[in-house]
Amino acid sequence: MPSRRLALACCLAILAAAAPAQAQKKSASTGAGSATVAAEVIDISGGYSVEGRNADGSAYSGRLSVAQSASDLRFDWQVGSAYSGTGLIEGRIVTIDWGSTTPVVYVVMPNGALHGTWADGTALERATPD
């Protein structure tokens, strides 16, 4: 099972690296005349349709609402039961503490969808923006 989690983590990392670098911008610094690269925070706030697979392989679907203030995020899922969590976005990677021992981790795709994993990599979820 650890090799499955490792393979999934590698796939997510590759997707994040392959995504367009549109989240970066150059800004001129004052003083030494050098340029610095600062990452823009991607806005993922809004409503999403959710489809996923639980760790036992069963399917689920529902809704996700994301509220965002800078890089701080609030997530509210309605997928049969209600779940909520808070997290951060760094580049295209979103990490959410939802009260479990392991976080939900999403990659923000170029089309705005969130592809991720939870339950220590044994469950998958795709959230498509409305």
N, C-alpha and C positions, 0 to 999 in steps of 0.2 A: 504493500500500500504506500510506503514512503516514496517509491520510485514514481508512482502515479501522481502524487502531490508535487514532486520535483518536476516532472514533465509538464504539469499544468502551470506551475510557477514560471517555468522557462518560456512556455507559450505566451503567457501574459506579458512577460518582460520583452519578448520579441515584438509583440503587437504594440507595446508602448513605445519601443525604440523606433519602429517602422512608421509610426504615425507622423504626419507632417509636423514640422517644427514651427507651426504658426503660433505657438504659445510663447514664443520668445521675441523679444524686441531689443534693439540696441539703443542705449541712451548715452549721450556724451557726458563725460564727467568733467567737472571743473577742476582747474589746477594743473595737473600734469599733462593734460591734453590726450589722455588715453580714453578708450571707449570701454564701457562695462556692459555686460549682458545681464539683463534682468528678466526673470520669467514673469509673464502675465498670468494672472489667475483666470482659468477658464470658468465661465459662468455655466453651471449645470442646474440652476434652479428651475423649478417647474414640475409638471406632472408627467408621469411615465406609465406605460403599460408594462407589466412584469410577467415574464415566463421563466420557470426554473425547474430544476430537478433537485429533490431532497437527497440527503446522503443515502437513503434506502432505495433510490432510483425512481420514486414516485414523482409525478409531475404536479406542478401548481401554477397558478396564475393569479393576477390581481393588479393592484395599483400601488404606485410609489409617488410620494410628494417630497420634493427636495427644496428646502429653504437655505439660502446662502447669504452670508455676510463676509465679504472678502474671501479668505480661504477656509473659514469656519462653516460647517455644514450641519443641517438638521434633516434627518431622514424619518419618514413615517410610511410604513408599509401596511397595506390591507391585503392580505393573502390568505383569506379564511380566518385568520386571527390577526390582531393588530400588533405590530412591532415598531419600535422606534430606536433611534441611535443618533450619535453625534460623531462628526469626523472632520478630517482635513483633506484638502486636495493639494497635491504637490506635483506640478507638471500635469501629466495625464493620469496619475495614480491617485485613487481615492481610497482612504482607509477609514472604516467606520467601527466604532465601539458600540455594539448593540446589546451589551450585557452578557455576552457569551465569553468563553475562555479564549476564543479566537475571533479576529475581526472579519467583517465583510471587506473584501478588497475588489475594487472595480478598476478597469482601464477605460478611460473616456475614448471612444472611437471617433474617427474623423467625422462621422455623420451625427455625432452627439449621443449615440446610444452608449449605455454602460454595460460592459461585459465583465462578469466577475465570478468570484467563488466565495464560499463560506463553509462553515463546519470543517475547518482545517483542510480545505481543498477537496473535500469529498462531495460537495454540493455546488451546483452552478446556477447562475442567474443572468438573464439578459433583460435590461430595462430600455424600452424604446420611447423616446420623447413623443409627447402628443403633438 
